[in-house]
Amino acid sequence: MNPPAESIPTIHPSTVRGLRYARMAGVAMAVLLLVLGVASLWKGSGTFDLFKGSYFVVYGLVLALPFGRLSERGWRWAYGVLVGLSGLFVFVIIAVVMFAYMAAADQGERLGVPGFEGSLVFFSLLQVPVVLFQRKPDLLD
């Protein structure tokens, strides 16, 4: 039996378009993370560089998953992984910035505001609600 027409959620076209653009930004970020991760693995000299490179590659692959085409069970699993990796990504970026500032201080230099890293954190945390609302638009109400 089909639900009544009043109970089917309708989303404004601009909201759908905004979610689509935000998701495209997430895929672009996935590509960027894959490039940064491979570069970090390629020239990584320490344990943290190898961890960071591996993490960026794994997180980039999860961000690039086609969440809209996954089964319900697969979506739940992938979404849980996305939430966990997105939360951990904030701490990894904080560690990256701290190590960069310590390395600059050792050389007697000062770094500016970490705008690039802040943008990465913003786009990573943006993907969690975007993926959720694309799958379950009734939660937008």
Secondary structure, DSSP 8 states (H G I E B T S, - for coil): ----GGGS----HHHHHHHHHHHHHHHHHHHHHHHHHHHHHHH--SHHHHHHHHHHHHHHHHHTS-GGGS-HHHHHHHHHHHHHHHHHHHHHHHHHHHHHHHHHHHTT------HHHHHHHHHHHHHHHHHHHHH-GGGG-
